[in-house]
């Protein structure tokens, strides 16, 4: 009996939190179980914009998080091969894939990105490239998009930071 009361007292705050969270969330939820003890919940709460290009909330449980520095269109020799935005954004995504592989991750492990553009005119082609790179995912990662006056080098038109989650251990 004593053990039962102890467990009820320990679980009550968690149950209350879950009930409040569930009631607040509403909207579409996708849970992606990638490995035992590692879960990613993607959801778009009611009351927030939801057009499928990004996920408003991504919750990761029991994973190892990987943070990538902002990836630019520069190659391994720090050269930018093209001034064309589409070529640059594809180079950025190629660089992201290289960095993720080095950390034992892939694009499907990306849970959050922050994207920096030097011109709002690049938003549409960015969205096309992003959709193509994340086409196989059940839900797209969370994303913040910023239009800035300049990046670290004058020829950089785009930079993307990434947070990925992989099984712990």
NULO-304735 format. One line per 2 residues: their letters; for each residue x, y, z of N, C-alpha, C. Coordinates in Angstrom, 2 decimals, always signed. Each point is the difference from the previous one (the first is absolute). Example, Ala and Ser with C-alpha at 12.3 -4.5 7.8 and 13.67 -1.06 7.14 Angstrom:
2
as	+13.19/-5.69/+7.80/-0.89/+1.19/+0.00/+0.90/+1.20/+0.00 | -0.35/+1.05/-0.72/+0.82/+1.19/+0.06/-0.77/+1.09/+0.73
// end
This chain:
169
xx	+0.82/-1.19/+0.00/-0.82/+1.19/+0.00/+0.87/+1.26/+0.00 | +1.07/-0.02/+0.83/+0.89/+1.15/+0.07/+0.66/+0.25/-1.36
xx	+0.45/-1.06/-0.66/+0.63/+0.13/-1.32/-0.99/+0.59/-1.01 | -1.24/-0.43/+0.07/-1.02/+0.52/-0.91/-0.19/+1.50/+0.19
xx	-0.05/+0.48/+1.23/-0.15/+1.43/+0.26/+1.21/+0.78/-0.49 | +1.18/-0.56/+0.21/+1.22/+0.66/-0.47/-0.04/+0.13/-1.51
xx	-0.35/-1.07/-0.71/-0.07/+0.03/-1.46/-1.06/+0.99/-0.48 | -1.17/+0.00/+0.63/-1.05/+0.93/-0.39/+0.47/+1.44/+0.17
xx	+0.70/+0.29/+1.10/+0.51/+1.36/+0.24/+1.07/+0.39/-1.02 | +0.81/-0.97/-0.42/+1.03/+0.28/-1.00/-0.60/+0.21/-1.39
xx	-1.00/-0.79/-0.34/-0.58/+0.04/-1.33/-1.03/+1.11/-0.19 | -0.62/+0.47/+1.08/-1.07/+1.00/-0.12/+0.45/+1.25/-0.75
xx	+1.17/+0.60/+0.33/+0.40/+1.20/-0.75/+0.23/-0.29/-1.48 | +0.55/-1.18/-0.33/+0.22/-0.36/-1.40/-1.31/-0.19/-0.74
xx	-0.95/-0.66/+0.66/-1.31/-0.21/-0.62/-0.68/+1.34/-0.23 | +0.08/+0.89/+0.99/-0.61/+1.32/-0.14/+0.66/+0.77/-1.14
xx	+1.33/-0.04/-0.08/+0.71/+0.69/-1.08/-0.43/-0.55/-1.35 | -0.07/-1.32/-0.13/-0.39/-0.62/-1.26/-1.41/+0.41/-0.40
xx	-0.92/+0.01/+0.97/-1.38/+0.37/-0.28/-0.08/+1.45/-0.47 | +0.71/+0.90/+0.68/-0.02/+1.41/-0.40/+0.64/+0.15/-1.38
xx	+1.11/-0.67/-0.26/+0.70/+0.08/-1.27/-0.89/-0.54/-1.12 | -0.63/-1.14/+0.23/-0.87/-0.59/-1.01/-1.16/+0.91/-0.34
xx	-0.59/+0.63/+1.00/-1.13/+0.88/-0.24/+0.43/+1.24/-0.78 | +1.22/+0.49/+0.27/+0.48/+1.21/-0.65/+0.43/-0.25/-1.44
xx	+0.46/-1.19/-0.28/+0.58/-0.28/-1.30/-1.02/-0.01/-1.11 | -0.95/-0.88/+0.07/-0.93/-0.12/-1.12/+0.78/-0.19/-1.28
xx	-0.58/+0.30/-1.13/+0.72/-0.05/-1.26/+0.58/-1.35/-0.32 | +0.83/-0.03/-1.00/+0.58/-1.23/-0.53/+1.25/-0.39/+0.79
xx	+0.10/-1.25/+0.39/+1.16/-0.50/+0.71/+0.55/-1.22/-0.73 | +1.30/-0.01/-0.20/+0.68/-1.17/-0.57/+1.06/-0.40/+1.00
xx	-0.01/-1.25/+0.45/+1.03/-0.51/+0.89/+0.87/-0.92/-0.82 | +1.28/+0.24/+0.04/+0.95/-0.78/-0.78/+0.89/-0.76/+0.97
xx	-0.23/-1.29/+0.14/+0.81/-0.84/+0.89/+1.18/-0.53/-0.81 | +1.17/+0.58/+0.18/+1.17/-0.35/-0.80/+0.83/-1.12/+0.61
xx	-0.02/-0.12/+1.30/+0.75/-1.04/+0.69/-0.57/-0.14/+1.40 | +0.23/-1.12/+0.66/-0.51/-0.15/+1.37/+0.46/+1.15/+0.89
xx	-0.94/+0.62/+0.70/+0.32/+1.09/+0.90/+0.23/+1.33/-0.68 | -0.17/+0.08/-1.28/+0.23/+1.22/-0.76/-1.24/+0.31/-0.79
xx	-0.66/+1.10/+0.33/-1.26/+0.35/-0.67/+0.05/+1.47/-0.40 | -0.59/+0.28/-1.14/-0.14/+1.37/-0.47/-1.47/+0.24/-0.26
xx	-0.54/+1.04/+0.61/-1.40/+0.36/-0.19/-0.05/+1.30/-0.80 | -0.67/-0.02/-1.14/-0.19/+1.18/-0.84/-1.46/+0.42/+0.12
xx	-0.27/+1.25/+0.31/-1.39/+0.42/+0.04/-0.15/+1.48/-0.28 | -1.18/+0.32/-0.48/-0.39/+1.37/-0.31/-1.23/+0.33/+0.84
xx	+0.19/+0.71/+1.11/-1.14/+0.31/+0.88/-1.07/+0.82/-0.71 | -1.23/-0.24/+0.39/-1.09/+0.83/-0.51/+0.28/+1.44/+0.39
xx	-0.32/+0.90/-0.90/+0.24/+1.41/+0.26/+1.30/+0.50/-0.61 | +0.86/-0.92/-0.51/+1.23/+0.40/-0.68/-0.09/-0.36/-1.47
xx	+0.69/+0.75/-0.82/+0.03/-0.21/-1.44/+0.47/-1.42/-0.31 | -0.65/-0.66/-0.98/+0.37/-1.38/-0.33/-0.27/-0.24/-1.48
xx	+1.03/+0.14/-0.81/-0.13/-0.25/-1.43/+0.90/-1.14/-0.47 | +0.65/-0.72/+0.91/+0.77/-1.18/-0.37/+1.44/+0.23/-0.39
xx	+0.45/+1.25/-0.12/+1.39/+0.23/-0.38/+0.96/-0.18/+1.16 | -0.54/+0.14/+1.21/+0.80/-0.16/+1.20/-0.90/-0.50/+1.10
xx	+0.60/-0.44/+1.08/-0.75/-0.44/+1.17/+0.22/+1.05/+1.08 | -1.08/+0.43/+0.65/+0.11/+1.05/+1.01/+0.73/-0.47/+1.26
xx	-0.24/-1.26/+0.42/+0.61/-0.52/+1.23/+0.57/-1.39/-0.27 | +1.24/-0.20/+0.40/+0.63/-1.31/-0.07/+0.54/-0.30/+1.39
xx	-0.45/-1.10/+0.57/+0.45/-0.41/+1.33/+0.82/-1.28/-0.15 | +1.20/-0.02/+0.56/+0.89/-1.15/-0.09/+0.17/-0.59/+1.39
xx	-0.17/-1.32/+0.09/+0.17/-0.72/+1.27/+1.09/-1.05/-0.14 | +0.94/-0.02/+0.92/+0.98/-1.07/+0.08/+0.98/-0.08/-1.15
xx	+0.47/+1.13/-0.52/+0.90/-0.02/-1.14/+1.28/+0.78/+0.28 | +0.96/-0.23/-0.85/+1.24/+0.78/-0.01/-0.23/+1.11/-1.02
xx	+0.19/+1.26/+0.40/-0.21/+1.13/-0.89/+1.31/+0.40/-0.67 | -0.10/+0.34/-1.27/+1.15/+0.43/-0.80/-0.30/+1.41/-0.51
xx	+0.90/+0.93/+0.24/-0.16/+1.38/-0.44/+1.03/+0.27/-1.09 | -0.46/+0.38/-1.17/+0.91/+0.37/-1.08/+0.14/+1.52/-0.04
xx	+1.21/+0.46/-0.21/+0.20/+1.42/-0.28/-0.74/+0.34/-1.27 | -0.24/+1.27/-0.22/-0.66/+0.41/-1.23/+0.80/-0.48/-1.20
xx	-0.66/-0.76/-0.87/+0.66/-0.51/-1.19/-0.24/+0.98/-1.15 | +1.07/+0.28/-0.72/-0.03/+0.98/-1.08/+0.25/-0.71/-1.33
xx	-0.06/+0.73/-1.10/+0.26/-0.62/-1.30/+1.48/-0.20/-0.31 | +0.87/+0.20/+0.98/+1.43/-0.19/-0.22/+0.35/-1.49/+0.02
xx	+0.91/-0.39/-0.88/+0.46/-1.39/-0.04/+1.12/-0.20/+1.02 | +0.68/-1.15/-0.04/+1.05/-0.33/+0.98/+1.19/+0.97/-0.06
xx	+0.19/+0.67/-1.13/+1.08/+0.99/-0.14/-0.50/+1.42/+0.25 | -1.22/+0.11/+0.51/-0.66/+1.28/+0.28/-0.19/+0.83/-1.26
xx	-0.37/-0.69/-1.08/-0.30/+0.66/-1.27/-1.49/-0.13/-0.27 | -0.58/+1.05/-0.54/-1.39/-0.03/-0.46/+0.06/-0.14/-1.51
xx	-0.58/-1.08/-0.52/+0.12/-0.31/-1.42/-1.00/+0.73/-0.87 | -1.04/+0.58/+0.58/-1.04/+0.62/-0.81/-0.65/+1.16/+0.75
xx	-0.41/+1.00/-0.77/-0.76/+1.11/+0.55/-1.50/-0.24/-0.13 | -0.39/-1.13/-0.59/-1.40/-0.37/-0.17/-0.56/-0.52/+1.32
xx	-1.15/+0.54/+0.43/-0.56/-0.41/+1.28/-0.29/-1.49/+0.06 | -0.63/-0.56/-1.04/-0.35/-1.43/+0.04/+1.25/-0.88/+0.16
xx	+1.06/+0.34/-0.68/+1.26/-0.74/+0.15/+0.55/+0.15/+1.42 | -0.10/+1.21/+0.54/+0.51/+0.23/+1.35/-0.80/-0.78/+1.04
xx	-1.33/+0.03/-0.09/-0.79/-0.69/+1.02/+0.22/-1.51/-0.10 | +0.19/-0.52/-1.20/+0.30/-1.44/-0.13/+1.36/-0.33/+0.59
xx	+0.99/+0.89/-0.16/+1.30/-0.22/+0.63/-0.12/+0.03/+1.51 | -0.83/+0.91/+0.52/-0.22/+0.07/+1.45/-0.57/-1.33/+0.50
xx	-1.03/-0.51/-0.68/-0.59/-1.27/+0.42/+0.99/-1.16/-0.15 | +0.84/+0.03/-1.03/+1.06/-1.01/-0.13/+0.94/+0.07/+1.20
xx	+0.38/+1.23/+0.39/+0.89/+0.17/+1.15/-0.66/-0.49/+1.29 | -1.29/+0.25/+0.13/-0.74/-0.49/+1.17/+0.05/-1.52/+0.04
xx	-0.21/-0.63/-1.13/+0.04/-1.47/-0.05/+1.39/-0.53/+0.37 | +1.05/+0.65/-0.46/+1.37/-0.40/+0.35/+0.20/+0.09/+1.51
xx	-0.40/+1.14/+0.58/+0.18/+0.20/+1.45/-0.81/-1.00/+0.80 | -1.24/-0.24/-0.42/-0.85/-0.96/+0.72/+0.61/-1.41/-0.05
xx	+0.44/-0.42/-1.18/+0.62/-1.34/-0.12/+1.20/-0.13/+0.91 | +0.80/+1.06/+0.12/+1.19/-0.03/+0.86/-0.39/-0.20/+1.47
xx	-1.20/+0.43/+0.37/-0.48/-0.15/+1.37/-0.89/-1.23/+0.19 | -0.12/-0.82/-1.06/-0.81/-1.21/+0.10/-1.49/+0.26/-0.19
xx	-0.33/+1.04/-0.75/-1.41/+0.36/-0.23/-0.26/+0.14/-1.49 | -1.29/+0.18/-0.32/-0.43/+0.23/-1.39/-1.05/+1.12/+0.00
xx	-0.47/+0.36/-1.16/-0.99/+1.08/-0.11/-1.27/-0.32/+0.78 | -0.36/-1.28/+0.08/-1.22/-0.34/+0.72/+0.13/+0.19/+1.51
xx	+1.19/+0.30/+0.49/+0.20/+0.28/+1.42/-0.12/+1.49/+0.33 | -0.13/+0.86/-1.01/-0.08/+1.44/+0.22/-1.35/+0.34/+0.65
xx	+0.07/+0.72/+1.13/-1.22/+0.39/+0.70/-0.23/+1.51/-0.01 | +1.05/+0.79/-0.27/-0.14/+1.46/+0.02/+1.06/+0.62/-0.90
xx	-0.41/+1.00/-0.77/+0.94/+0.77/-0.81/-0.25/+1.48/+0.22 | +1.05/+0.78/-0.19/-0.11/+1.45/-0.07/+0.64/+0.40/-1.32
xx	-0.77/+0.68/-0.83/+0.44/+0.33/-1.35/+0.16/+1.50/-0.12 | +1.13/+0.40/-0.57/+0.30/+1.41/-0.22/+0.12/+0.24/-1.50
xx	-0.75/+0.97/-0.51/+0.06/+0.39/-1.41/+0.40/+1.46/-0.08 | +0.67/+0.37/-1.09/+0.38/+1.40/-0.18/-1.04/+0.79/-0.80
xx	-1.03/-0.70/-0.49/-1.03/+0.68/-0.79/-1.30/-0.80/+0.08 | -1.10/+0.67/+0.28/-1.30/-0.68/+0.07/-0.40/-0.62/-1.33
xx	+0.59/+0.43/-1.10/-0.30/-0.58/-1.31/+0.42/-1.47/-0.07 | +0.85/-0.44/+0.93/+0.47/-1.39/+0.01/-0.93/-0.95/+0.77
xx	-1.06/+0.52/+0.59/-0.86/-0.85/+0.84/-0.63/-1.13/-0.81 | -0.56/+0.29/-1.15/-0.67/-1.05/-0.80/+0.98/-1.10/-0.42
xx	+1.17/+0.33/-0.58/+0.92/-1.10/-0.35/+0.56/-0.73/+1.22 | +0.13/+0.69/+1.12/+0.41/-0.67/+1.24/-1.05/-1.04/+0.40
xx	-1.27/+0.39/-0.04/-1.06/-0.93/+0.38/-0.02/-1.22/-0.91 | +0.26/+0.20/-1.29/+0.06/-1.13/-0.93/+1.13/-0.95/+0.37
xx	+1.18/+0.55/+0.26/+1.17/-0.83/+0.35/-0.24/-0.71/+1.33 | -0.55/+0.71/+0.96/-0.28/-0.59/+1.32/-1.00/-1.15/-0.14
xx	-1.07/+0.23/-0.76/-1.01/-1.05/-0.19/+0.62/-1.23/-0.65 | +0.87/+0.20/-0.96/+0.64/-1.14/-0.68/+0.91/-0.77/+0.96
xx	+0.75/+0.71/+0.83/+0.94/-0.66/+0.92/-0.71/-0.72/+1.13 | -1.19/+0.46/+0.38/-0.74/-0.62/+1.10/-1.21/-0.79/-0.49
xx	-0.07/-0.30/-1.28/-1.18/-0.65/-0.59/-0.33/-1.35/+0.63 | +0.99/-0.72/+0.48/-0.25/-1.34/+0.55/-0.40/+0.01/+1.48
xx	-0.01/+1.15/+0.63/-0.32/+0.08/+1.43/-1.50/-0.05/+0.24 | -0.39/-0.56/+1.14/-1.41/-0.01/+0.39/-0.49/+1.41/+0.28
xx	+0.87/+0.83/+0.55/-0.33/+1.40/+0.29/+1.29/+0.80/-0.17 | -0.10/+1.22/-0.51/+1.21/+0.82/-0.17/+0.50/+0.50/+1.35
xx	+1.29/+0.34/+0.09/+0.53/+0.54/+1.25/-0.57/+1.39/+0.28 | +0.13/+0.40/+1.25/-0.31/+1.38/+0.36/+1.01/+0.90/-0.71
xx	-0.39/+1.23/-0.33/+0.90/+0.89/-0.72/-0.27/+1.45/+0.37 | +1.07/+0.76/+0.09/-0.08/+1.45/+0.11/+0.68/+0.55/-1.24
xx	-0.65/+0.92/-0.69/+0.54/+0.60/-1.21/+0.23/+1.49/+0.24 | +1.22/+0.44/-0.25/+0.35/+1.41/+0.19/+0.58/+0.55/-1.30
xx	-0.37/+1.22/-0.33/+0.62/+0.70/-1.11/+0.91/+1.04/+0.64 | +1.29/-0.08/-0.34/+1.02/+0.83/+0.62/+0.68/+0.87/-1.05
xx	+0.68/+1.03/+0.44/+0.65/+0.90/-0.96/+1.25/-0.60/-0.61 | +0.66/-0.90/+0.72/+1.22/-0.62/-0.53/+0.35/-1.22/+0.84
xx	+0.78/-0.89/-0.60/+0.56/-1.15/+0.71/+1.51/+0.20/+0.12 | +0.73/-0.99/+0.48/+1.42/+0.15/+0.31/+0.85/+0.39/-1.22
xx	-0.37/-0.48/-1.17/+0.72/+0.33/-1.23/-0.98/+0.64/-0.97 | +0.42/+0.99/-0.77/-0.94/+0.69/-0.89/-0.65/-0.90/-1.05
xx	+0.66/-1.10/-0.40/-0.57/-0.88/-1.01/-1.01/-1.01/+0.57 | -0.08/-0.14/+1.34/-0.96/-0.92/+0.61/-1.41/+0.59/-0.10
xx	-0.92/-0.78/-0.58/-1.39/+0.42/-0.11/-0.90/-0.70/+1.01 | +0.49/-1.11/+0.58/-0.79/-0.82/+0.91/+0.92/-0.69/+1.00
xx	-0.51/-0.17/+1.21/+0.69/-0.76/+1.05/-1.07/-0.70/+0.82 | +0.27/-1.25/+0.38/-1.00/-0.78/+0.76/+0.68/-0.68/+1.19
xx	-0.53/+0.27/+1.20/+0.41/-0.71/+1.22/-0.93/-1.19/+0.18 | +0.51/-1.06/+0.62/-0.79/-1.22/+0.16/+0.15/-0.56/+1.40
xx	-1.11/-0.51/+0.53/+0.02/-0.83/+1.20/-0.59/-1.34/-0.41 | +0.74/-1.07/+0.30/-0.45/-1.36/-0.32/-0.04/-0.81/+1.29
xx	-0.80/-1.06/-0.02/-0.13/-0.89/+1.16/+0.18/-1.43/-0.47 | +0.89/-0.73/+0.68/+0.24/-1.40/-0.31/-0.09/-0.79/+1.30
xx	-0.18/-1.32/-0.09/-0.09/-0.80/+1.22/+1.20/+0.22/+0.92 | -0.27/+0.13/+1.29/+1.07/+0.15/+0.99/+0.74/-1.32/+0.14
x	+1.30/+0.11/+0.24/+0.78/-1.22/+0.22/+0.44/-0.58/-1.22
// end
